[in-house]
Amino acid sequence: MKEINCPICANTLSVRIAKGRKSNKLFIMLVCGKDGRHFRGFITDQTYVRKILEEQPLQGTGIGSG
C-alpha cells in the first residue's frame, strides 16, 4: 500500500480500524502518527470497510470481545 502523508507535517498517517460509539459500526480511521490534532480522517462506507476487512483480517486493532 502506498504511504499517505499528513498535510501539516508530512509524517506518515497511520491507518486503524475503529468502532463508532453510538452506531457500533466499524470504520477506517487515518490519523497523523506525530500529532493526532494535525489530521484525522474517516472512511465510513460500510461496503468498502467490509471488503477491506475481508481482505485483511482484524489483527492488533484493539477491537475484540474482551
MODA-V662381 format. One record per helix or strand of 3 or more residues. SS is the DSSP state (@ for helix, = for strand). FROM is the first residue (numbers start at 1). TO is the last residue. If there is no record, write none. Layout:
BEGIN
ss=SS from=FROM to=TO
ss=SS from=FROM to=TO
END
This chain:
BEGIN
ss== from=12 to=19
ss== from=26 to=32
ss== from=40 to=43
ss=@ from=46 to=55
END
